């Protein structure tokens, strides 16, 4: 039950972080600068907490030699996933930008558990677990795609076809697979360092370094504007802290339940958080009341989690 509560909580925080970072992007003018600021603040946040709890923020240098090279790539995978979503949205639209990465996350989570990749515990892919994963994916489709179709079915459709369109779909699936990989890698890193805090800090630090390099190459112009002609809200600076708690939660969650279940629990939280933002118009979002179809999709997702968890 504790694992489910942690997963739901950090999942709810994910769309909140996305909304906060979107507002930050409006003020600084560049998605890559916004991501860098978010990661840098998250790194400092984790550094302060780690120093206070563990009384140190580093580890034995020998681990760089004795441990597999992929152990340090969790932060980079997170950056690729984040950047991938930025690139996918104008190509695929909001619905497929959600669904394609979710497909990749669920697929990779089940594969990692089945084969024990990244030193994860082996959990065989049974027909019941596969059915549960299918229910989670179906719930996402009902909540996101079907609900939007019911809302826009009378509006003119735009044609989006061709091989290039499938390229972006596959890129979305690949980005989702990297997200699940990040979850597994950071989970093992926490065990190696014997500290979930240090593992989350290392992940964020490497992600920040990657974003520094990206910004040095792209050289975006830093501006701090007021897009709403009002003072910028204080909360637009805390997205990195929420992201840090998300990574930290996954570090603790993976050893408890495995990568596959961790991914689907967080997905339930993510969809729940998105619906809450729409329902109440949090963080300046436009209010969009929750529909019966969206509630049905969420129930189907929960049913899938139950199947995976209990069987």
N, C-alpha and C positions, 0 to 999 in steps of 0.2 A: 504493500500500500504506500509506503514511503517513497519507493521508486516512482510510482505512478504520480504521486503528488509533485515530486521534483520535476518530472518530465512535463506534466501539464503546466506547471508554473513557468518554466523556462520557455516552453512553447508559446504561451500567451505573451511573454515578453518580446518574442521575435518580431511580430508585426508592429508592436509598439516601437521597437527600435527602428524598424524600417520607416515608420511614419516620422519619427524624430529626425532620422538622417535625411529624409526627403526634404524636410523643412530646412535643415542645415545646408543642403545642396542649393536650395533657392537663394540663400543668403551669400554663400561663397562662390556660387556660379559654376562650380565644376564637381561632377560626381566623384572624381578621383581625389580631389582635395578634401571633399566632405568625408570620404572613406578614410583618408589618411588622418584627418583630425579625430575622427571617431576611434580609430585603432590606437592612436597615440594617447588619447585620454583614457581609453580602456587599459592600456599598458601601464600608465602611471597609477591608475586606480588599483590594479592588481598588485603592482609593486609595493604600494603603501600597505595594503592588507597583508601581503606575504611577509613583508619585513616585520610587521607587528605581531603576526602569529608564529611564523617560523624563525624569526630573528635573523634571517638571511634571505637573499634573493638569488643566489647562485648555487651551483652544484659542482661535483668533481669533474674536472676537465677530461678525465679518462673516459667518461661516458661517451664522448664524441667518437672515440676509437672503438670501444667495446660494444656499443649498441649499433643496430642497423641504421643505415643512412636515412631511411624513410621516417624514422622516429621524430625528426625535426621539421617535417614538412606540413604538419597540421595547419599552422598559420597560413602557409602559402596556399593550401587547398581552400581555406576559408576565403582568401582574397580572390582566387579564381572563381569560386562560387558566387561571391558578391558581384564581381565584375561581369560574370556571365549573365546574371539577371539584369544588369544595367543594359547590356547589349541585346538581350532577348526581347525586352518589353516592346520596343518599337517595331521589331520584326514579326513577333508572334501575337502580340496583344496580351491583355491581362490574364485571360483564362489559361491559355497554353503556357504562359510564363510561369504559372503556378503548377499546372499538371505535369508538364514534361520533367522538371526537376524532381517532383514527387515520385514519378515512376522510377527515375534513377536512384533515388534514396532508398526506396523500398527494395528494389532489385539488389542493389549492392549490399544493403543491410542483411538480407537473407543469404546472399552468397558468402559474406564474411562469416556469418554464424555457421553455415553449413560446412565450410572448409577450414574454419579456424584460422583465417588469414590475420596477419598482424598480431599473432599470439593471442587471439581471442579464444574463449572457450567454445568448443564444438557443440552446436545444437543442430541436429539433423533437420533437413527441410522435409517435414512430413506433409501429407496432403491437407491436414487440418491447418497447419501454419500457413500453407500456401493459400488456403481458402480465407484465412483471416487477413492475409496481406491483400488479397483481391477485394475483400470487403472494405478495407481501409481506402484503397484506391477508388473503389466505386463510390464511397462516401464523399471523397474529395471531388469527384466528377459531378455528383449530384449537387453538392453544396456550391461549387464554383460554376461549372459549365451549364448544368441544367437550369439553375436559377437565373443565370444571365440570359440564356436562350428564351426562357419564359418572359423575361422583361423586354427583350429586344426583337422578338420573333416577327413583329409587324414592321420593323424598320428595314430599309433597303440594305442588302448585303453587298459586301465588297469581296471580290474574288482574290483569294490568296493561294496560288498554286505554283507548281514547278519544283524542280530538283533543289533549287536554292532554299525553298521553304522547308524541305525535309532536312537540309543541312542544319538549319537553326533548331529544328526539333531535336535532332540527334545531339546537337551541342547542349541543349537544355537537359537531356537525359544524362549526358556526360558530366555536366556541372552538378547534377543531383548525386551522381555516384561519387564524385569527389567530396561532396558534403558528408555523405555517410562514411567515407574513408577517413575524413578528418575526425569524425566522432570516434572511430575505432582507434586511430593512431593516438589521439590525445588521451583516450582511456588507458592505453598501455603506457604512455609516457607518465601518467600519474602514478602508476604502479612502480615504474623504474625509479622515479625520483622520490617515491614514498611521500608525495605531497601533491594533492590535487591543485593547490594554489600555485605551486611552482610550475606545474604542467600547463595550467591556463596562462600563466605569465609568459612562459617560453613561447607558446603558440601565438599569443598576441604580439610579442616582441618580434618574432620572425615575420608575422604578417605586416607589422609596421615597417620593417626594413624593406620588404617587397614593395610596399606602397610608396615609400620614399624613392626607390629606384624608378618606379613607374612614373611618378610625378617629375622626376629629373629628366626623363626621356620626353615626356609629353609637354612639359613646361607650361602648365595652365596658369592663367593670370589669377592671382589672389585678390579678390575684392570682397568687402563686407557691406552688403547693401541691405535695405529694408524693403523687401518685396511687397509687403502689405501697408507700407507707409506708416507703420507703427513700430514701436521699439521691438527688437527681436526678443522672443521669449527666452527665459533662462533655460528652459528644459531642452532647447535644441542642442545643448552641449553634453547631454547625459546619455546619448545613444551608445557611446562606447562602453559606459559602465554597465548598461543592460546587456550589451553583447558579451562583456566579460563574464557576467553572471551566467549567461547562456553556455559559454564554453566551459566554465567551471562546473556547472550542473551536469553537463555531458561527461566530464571527466569522472565524476562520482557515479554517474548512472550506468555507464557501460559495464564496469566490473560487476554490478549488481544484477543486471538483467540481460546483458548481451547487446550487441550493436543493433540487430534487427528490431528487437522490441523497443529499444531506446529510441530509434528513429520513428517508429509509428506512434509511440506515446507523445513524443514532441510534436508530431504532425497534428494530432488531435488538439493539443494545446494551441498550436499555431492557427488552426482554423477557428477555434473558439475565440482566440484573441482578435482575429480579424472581424468576426461577427460582432463582438462587443464594441470594437472601434466604430463599425458602421452603425450599430444600434444607437449608441450614445453620442456619436460625433466627437469622440475624444481627439485631442491634439489638433483641433481645427479641421478635422475631416468632415465631409458632408454627411449628414445623417441619412442612413438608409435602413429602415426598419427590417429586422430579421423576418424572413418568410418561413412558412411551414415547410417548404421544400428544403431549405437550408437546415432546419432543425432535424428533418428526416435524414439528411446526409450525415449530420453529426452523430446521430444515433447509430447509423450503419457503421461509421468509423469506430465508435466505441465497441460495437459488437465484434468488429474485427480484432481490436486490441484484446478483448476478452478471450477470443479463440486462440490467439497467439500466446497469451499469458498462461492460460489454464491448460492448454493441450500441447 
